[in-house]
Amino acid sequence: MFPAACARPLPAPWPADADCSRRRPLPRRELLQGALVAATLALLPPARAFAATPPQVSSGNRLAITTVSLRARYPFGARAKETRSQDRTSLLDAPDFVARDLGLPHIELWSLQFPDTSADYLDTLRARSEAAGCPVCNIQVDNPHNLASPDAQERAAAIRAARTWLDIAQRLGAPSIRVNLGAPRAQAPFAMDAACDSFRELADEAGARGMLVLTENHLGPSRDAELVADFLDRLDHPRCRVIVDWGNSAPTGTDDVLATTRLLAPWLHLVSAKGMAFDRTYTETSYDIARIVQASEKLGFRGLYSIELFGETPAWFCADEAAKAMARTIGSALENFDAAN
């Protein structure tokens, strides 16, 4: 059953004065266009073998949700720091809510929602996660630092910040963090060599801890999925992998999502299953989720699908119901794929 009281419509995910309050679409390049898309998507064979070992989970245990989707319940940014750990809407309650009310087995955390990163707070959060049977599968790290900065001092600061989140993730028992490929508002041209140097250092450290560093087709330069693929190919590090975000393909249609998925498939570790627009029955209307899931499975993906609600939220919208509807659709697609294969 759905909870008696749904969360109110989701607020904007970024502060109003930030220029990343709306995710601009990726430039649509030749690889993602026209006849080539139609030809390659017909069969979707794997471009190459998956180099990273996906999470060892069964088809019935492959759903997660990011707390980005629950930002109406769990404050973010400055409001997160004002939230006392004993408050009812504390992030500490999120694992139990995800497991009990949404029925999902994994939780992904957003760095901007942490009101506290002290050892005591993190130990309490991990204990709550373990008690709920809802492990943290990843931490999405968003900050103003630029791991691709050509300035050595700026890049060193970005590496230190990312290393701090590796510490936090390790304390929580999370196997990975996602850091952005470049700053959301970087003014300088993207410095590929600098980015590779930064991620190589972080991936080496993550590997020593038995963890992964992930990036994503996300903000700033990484809106260009081809640039992300070029970066991962050049870096060629077994401990650096990628999240594919369905909502960051351009335009956000089924074929575009499939093309981005195929492009990044060799490094794919986790899917950000983004819900952008829903009708009154909570059917996601931006793309064909079942087709995307089954195509991803044909490519060999066996990792987690983490639900992220990020679109417009009209007055009638209930985040809880949208998340459950997404989970049902993805779960059914996985069951159908398994039954047919």
Long-range contacts (C-beta under 8 A, 24 or more apart in sequence): 2-318, 2-320, 2-321, 2-324, 3-101, 3-320, 6-318, 6-319, 6-320, 6-321, 7-70, 7-72, 7-73, 7-318, 7-319, 7-320, 8-72, 9-72, 9-313, 9-314, 9-315, 9-317, 9-319, 10-69, 10-71, 10-72, 10-309, 10-313, 10-317, 10-319, 11-71, 11-72, 13-68, 13-71, 13-76, 13-310, 15-77, 18-184, 19-184, 19-185, 20-184, 20-185, 20-219, 23-219, 23-223, 23-247, 23-248, 23-310, 24-223, 25-223, 25-248, 25-249, 25-250, 25-251, 25-252, 26-217, 26-223, 26-224, 26-225, 26-248, 26-249, 26-250, 26-260, 27-223, 27-224, 27-250, 28-250, 28-251, 28-256, 29-224, 29-226, 31-226, 31-259, 31-263, 32-225, 32-249, 32-250, 32-256, 32-259, 32-260, 32-263, 37-255, 37-256, 37-258, 37-259, 38-255, 40-259, 40-262, 41-255, 41-258, 41-259, 41-262, 41-295, 44-258, 44-262, 44-295, 44-298, 44-299, 45-298, 45-299, 46-265, 46-266, 46-299, 46-300, 47-262, 47-263, 47-265, 47-266, 47-299, 48-266, 49-266, 49-300, 50-265, 50-266, 50-268, 50-300, 50-301, 51-238, 51-266, 51-267, 52-212, 52-238, 52-241, 52-267, 52-269, 54-269, 54-301, 54-302, 54-303, 55-137, 55-175, 55-302, 55-303, 55-304, 57-302, 57-303, 57-304, 59-334, 59-335, 59-337, 59-338, 60-331, 60-334, 61-105, 61-106, 62-302, 62-303, 62-304, 62-305, 62-334, 63-104, 63-105, 63-106, 63-304, 63-305, 63-306, 63-307, 63-327, 63-330, 63-331, 64-104, 64-105, 64-106, 64-107, 64-108, 64-137, 64-138, 64-304, 64-305, 64-306, 64-307, 65-98, 65-102, 65-104, 65-106, 65-107, 65-108, 65-306, 65-307, 65-308, 65-323, 65-327, 66-107, 66-108, 66-109, 66-110, 66-140, 66-272, 66-306, 66-307, 66-308, 67-91, 67-94, 67-107, 67-108, 67-109, 67-110, 67-113, 68-108, 68-110, 68-140, 68-308, 68-309, 68-310, 69-275, 69-307, 69-308, 69-309, 69-310, 69-319, 69-323, 70-94, 70-97, 70-98, 70-319, 71-110, 71-113, 72-319, 73-97, 74-113, 75-113, 75-115, 76-110, 76-112, 76-113, 77-112, 80-112, 80-113, 80-114, 80-115, 81-115, 82-115, 83-115, 84-115, 85-115, 85-116, 85-121, 85-124, 90-115, 91-115, 91-125, 92-121, 92-124, 92-125, 92-128, 93-128, 95-125, 95-128, 95-129, 95-131, 95-132, 95-134, 95-136, 96-128, 96-131, 96-132, 96-134, 98-132, 98-134, 99-132, 99-133, 99-134, 100-132, 101-320, 102-320, 102-323, 102-324, 102-327, 103-324, 103-327, 104-134, 104-307, 104-323, 104-327, 105-133, 105-134, 106-134, 106-135, 106-136, 106-137, 106-304, 106-306, 107-134, 107-135, 107-136, 107-137, 108-136, 108-137, 108-138, 108-139, 108-140, 108-306, 109-136, 109-138, 109-139, 109-140, 109-172, 109-174, 110-139, 110-140, 110-142, 111-139, 111-140, 111-141, 111-142, 111-143, 111-165, 112-142, 114-168, 117-164, 117-168, 119-171, 122-168, 122-171, 122-172, 123-171, 125-172, 126-171, 126-172, 126-173, 129-172, 129-173, 130-173, 135-173, 135-174, 136-169, 136-172, 136-173, 136-174, 137-174, 137-175, 137-176, 137-270, 137-304, 137-306, 138-169, 138-174, 138-175, 138-176, 138-177, 138-178, 138-214, 138-243, 138-270, 138-306, 139-165, 139-168, 139-169, 139-172, 139-174, 139-176, 139-177, 139-178, 140-177, 140-178, 141-165, 141-177, 141-178, 141-179, 141-180, 142-180, 142-184, 142-219, 144-183, 144-184, 144-185, 145-183, 146-182, 146-183, 146-186, 147-179, 147-180, 147-181, 147-182, 147-194, 147-195, 147-198, 147-199, 147-202, 148-181, 148-182, 148-183, 148-186, 148-190, 148-191, 148-192, 148-194, 148-195, 148-198, 148-221, 149-183, 149-186, 149-188, 149-191, 149-194, 150-188, 150-191, 150-194, 155-194, 155-197, 155-198, 158-198, 159-198, 159-201, 159-202, 162-198, 162-202, 162-213, 163-202, 163-205, 166-202, 166-205, 166-206, 166-209, 166-211, 166-213, 169-211, 170-209, 170-211, 174-211, 175-210, 175-211, 175-212, 176-206, 176-211, 176-212, 176-213, 176-214, 176-241, 176-269, 176-270, 177-206, 177-211, 177-213, 177-214, 178-214, 178-215, 178-216, 178-243, 179-213, 179-214, 179-215, 180-215, 180-216, 180-218, 180-219, 180-220, 180-222, 181-215, 181-216, 181-218, 181-220, 181-221, 181-222, 181-227, 181-228, 181-231, 182-219, 182-220, 182-221, 182-222, 183-220, 184-219, 184-220, 185-220, 186-220, 186-221, 190-221, 190-227, 192-230, 192-231, 192-234, 195-231, 195-235, 196-231, 196-234, 196-235, 199-231, 199-235, 199-237, 199-240, 200-235, 200-237, 200-240, 202-240, 203-235, 203-237, 203-238, 203-239, 203-240, 204-237, 204-239, 206-239, 206-240, 207-238, 207-239, 211-239, 212-239, 212-240, 212-241, 212-269, 213-239, 213-240, 213-241, 214-240, 214-241, 214-242, 214-243, 214-269, 214-270, 215-240, 215-242, 215-243, 216-242, 216-243, 216-244, 216-245, 216-248, 216-272, 217-242, 217-243, 217-244, 217-245, 217-248, 217-249, 217-260, 217-264, 218-243, 218-245, 218-248, 223-248, 223-250, 225-249, 225-260, 225-263, 225-264, 226-263, 228-264, 229-263, 229-264, 229-267, 232-264, 232-266, 232-267, 233-266, 240-267, 241-267, 241-268, 241-269, 241-270, 242-267, 242-268, 242-269, 243-268, 243-269, 243-270, 243-271, 243-272, 244-268, 244-271, 244-272, 245-272, 245-274, 245-308, 246-271, 246-272, 246-273, 246-274, 246-286, 246-287, 246-292, 247-272, 247-274, 247-276, 247-286, 247-308, 247-310, 247-311, 248-274, 252-276, 252-286, 252-287, 253-286, 253-287, 254-287, 254-288, 254-291, 254-292, 257-287, 257-292, 258-291, 258-292, 258-295, 261-292, 261-295, 261-296, 261-299, 262-299, 265-296, 265-299, 265-300, 265-301, 268-296, 268-299, 268-301, 268-303, 269-303, 270-303, 270-304, 270-306, 271-296, 271-301, 271-303, 271-304, 271-305, 271-306, 272-306, 272-308, 273-305, 273-306, 273-307, 273-308, 273-326, 273-330, 274-308, 274-309, 274-310, 275-307, 275-308, 275-309, 275-310, 275-311, 275-322, 275-323, 275-326, 276-310, 276-311, 277-311, 277-312, 278-311, 278-317, 278-322, 278-325, 280-316, 281-325, 282-321, 282-322, 282-324, 282-325, 283-325, 283-329, 284-325, 284-326, 284-329, 286-311, 289-326, 289-329, 289-330, 289-333, 290-329, 290-332, 290-333, 290-336, 293-330, 293-333, 293-334, 293-337, 294-333, 294-336, 294-337, 297-334, 297-337, 297-341, 298-337, 305-330
